Amino acid sequence: MKQHPLCTDPDNGPTIMDLPIAEGMKAEWAELETRRHFLGRAGKVLGWAALASLGGERMFTGDAHAANVVPSPESLRLPQFAPKAKRAIYLFMSGGPPQMDLLDYKPNLAKLYDKDIPDSVRGAQQLTGMTAGQARFPIAPSHWAFKQYGKSGTWVSDLLPYTARMVDDLTIIRSTNTEAINHEPAIMLLNTGNMNAGKPCLGAWLSYGLGSMNDNLPTFMVLLSKLNTKENNQPVSSRLWSSGFLSSEYAGVGLRSAGDPVLYLSDPKGVDRDVRRKMLDAVNQINRQTYQELGDPETNSRISEYEMAYRMQASVPELTDMSHEPQSTWDLYGPDAKEPGTYAYNCLMARRMAERGVRFTQIYKRGWDVHADVTGLLPVLCQETDRATYALVTDLKQRGLLDDTLVIWGGEFGRTVYSQGGLTPDNYGRDHHPRCFTTWMTGGGVRPGISYGETDEYSYNVIKDPVPVRDFNATLLHCLGIDHNKLTYKFQGLDQKLTGTTPASVVTRLLA
Amino acid sequence: MMIRFRSPGVKVIWAASLLVSIGLLLLPFVFRLDGKPHADWQQFLGRFHPLVVHLPVGLILLVPVLEFAGRVRPALLEAAMFVLSLSLLSCVLALSLGYLLAYGSGDAGAGVSRHMWGGIALTIAVLGCVLVRGAAGGVRGFYPYLLASVMLLLAWTAHQGGSLTHGDKYLTEYLPRPLKRIGGMGTVQAKAFDFPDSFYARHLYPIFDANCLVCHGTQKVKGGLRMDTYDRLMRGGKEGAVIIPGKPERSILLERITLPADHKKFMPSEGKPPLKAEEIAWIRAWIQQGASEEVKSLAGIDVPEPFREEPVPQVGDYRKLMGEITQTAKSAGVTLVPVSKNLGDGLILNTVNAGPKFGDAQLAGLVRFAPYIVEAELGRTSVTDGSFATLGKFGHLRALHLEETSVTGAGLANLAQLPQLTYLNLSGTQVTQASIAPLTSMKNLRHVYLYNTPAQPASAERQTP
């Protein structure tokens, strides 16, 4: 093979990394080279050709903007404007809480018990396989009474006595709606803006865009709550806190709900901190060599992850040591908070992380998938979450953290007003319902004490101010000082963003 | 220049033209536009005015084109005279139909009057053109000047007509801002209200402005009703009052806007979009609750305030100091993070990585950069009361975190020098009610956190519902 004139010695010639070209292009080259590595090292000459095609016009026109295809977080220059919230805590109610049993009060339903939902309301709505075969769609009014609370006079179900006490702090959205009717696509859509796995989630975008506030803790942490085996626990997986095509250092770091919060956090017997440090230095050196050889950015991610793990060995024990929490904490969060892995414990942990500069914490509480036995399950779910949620918001508020922390509560969709399976005066089931569901936010950036959007009298369709998922996410980003149209990453030929390609807009009436 | 009559027949034509002109000028005084509708057939024919009116516009514009082109191709000069005559005919037709429209439908108002007089003057001027050109036998003497005036008159009259149908801001609404400034339109004062904070001024007038004033304002006054001021609105139109305070069900205005959209009397008429349910609810509630000009809010009506980002106070340009700032911060183990990409939003002092290693001395080392620091996160550091004197020099601070530090509040009075401070977190410190007393004089300080301190007010809230 004839050698390229610039590359007389394929093994010791100059590498592309030595060239005075834009950093962004080098990074893109590096990604490409990983693929090239697959073809073996003989491809170096091929590599030059590849670079030429990659650089193409850009290389010679010197168009700095076009060359900067893989922006570093610093070059993003975020936030774009002074944010109201520096950090966020997302209480994810996985499974789909039934809005009409909790926060979307529908007084007329009681009269319609066991009547069929009118076809005009249901329209051409796609149903899940679980109820599509039902002969009837009988209306199941909520089993629980609602009362008005706070200065805002917000109607709240008797299931949520604690949430009821903070309604004047909440920004309730009754008109959230999604396009997906099953758990996995719906929960992916909420988290990543796309029903298919592979896109970065909200937390990854935030770590990428805003960076870390604390060198010793991950920027994005995920807390899974213990399972209650009575409940219908839909699985959640690390796809939901994945960084997608962003570097894996932006992915969420999960704390385990049982045992050690982080596996192998403590050094084994006989290995002290010094030994660990020396070992890591050696491993890092090898990794750096690998990076120089192959240029895969994921190698650098690995180095930074090892370093983070090392620092977490010191920071996590302090984070999880709750022995200095005053009695008032336990009075507030309730007895569950003492047991690691419970939702209440996680809420307390989220507050401690907020204090320590964790940018984004996401707590998953599973079990809201109440296809049957609503009257049996909902009281348990609400008992597990209501007090702790209230405690978290109240605790943030009394400690002065709620001013710049955005708290978000919600699931991936709502539930049907008609009963799945048999309807009896004492019990009913509810199927998935994407057309409307209730979420709320509170804290930095959102307007407290309002209810936004309206659903029809069946809590079936949004009749006023719909908030699709993309607008919901655009609004969250806005609170954190990010224009959702400008936090993008070029991948597969598209400027990818959390809100996707359908134009999204910030719901300004939710903002403070 | 003298005009010589070539034959007695021409004299007759001139005399007749003079009579027609006088007749046109007298027309508005004979059939006054009194704001009352007249015969339906008049309106039927009159509604062809907006169609026919484009004929004279096009034809008149063609005349100077032909006159110029005629210099090259003389045949076009002949055509010019022909087109000019057609213009005159179409002017007369458009004027007649326009008059029928205004008279028949009872349109009146300053805009209608201006358009009418423009139309009359234009017709007479075109007539003049025909006569003068005929007499002069070509583009000579007085004729070019007269034709130029016709052009100006045409532009003005057509603009008046356009303002009637589209509203007078239609043309300039989307004019680029710099041009607006040149045209002096950027400084147009907002409408002056006697009670600018009232519900009427803030929420109802904008609805009327957007939906009603085209026909019930200064330009046109349909049905004798003007809605451009509160007094005129309450005075009503030819059917009497349209708003009866306290009685929405008897108020014609509400009745008209709530009719079925295809009803003959539905408002806004002529296919304009109906008012939103929310807007109708506001109007109903306003009438129900007295239709006052002054009342600021209405029971049961919650109007969301339009969203508006509060401007953040700006700091100076610190780009030249950037190297020093980074260096100093690094040696203290802290970071100074920009609030946003806008330099003027300032820097946040973040000490979380230094923790207890950050103390009074390190803070003092950052005083140089105080003019650029808008938020200091000193929670869980080892700063003491000794730092309050230093912090007094951080004149741009908006937020100060001192939670979980050992401060007791001695020296807190220094913070009174921070005019922009809105947030102060003293949770978990040893401050007392006495030591925080100086804070009461700070007017901008809206958020003070005293959780878990001796100064914490006794909590009335129980922990169980």
Interface residues (C-beta under 8 A of the other chain):
Chain A: R77 L78 P79 Q80 F81 A82 P83 P161 Y162 A164 R165 M213 N214 D215 N216 P326 S328 D331 L332 E355 R356 G357 Q398 R399 G400 D403 D404 G481 T508 R509 L511
Chain B: P304 F307 E309 V312 V337 V339 S340 K341 N342 D345 N350 V352 N353 G379 R380 A399 H401 E403 Y423 N425 S427 G428 H447 Y449 Y451 N452 Q463 P465
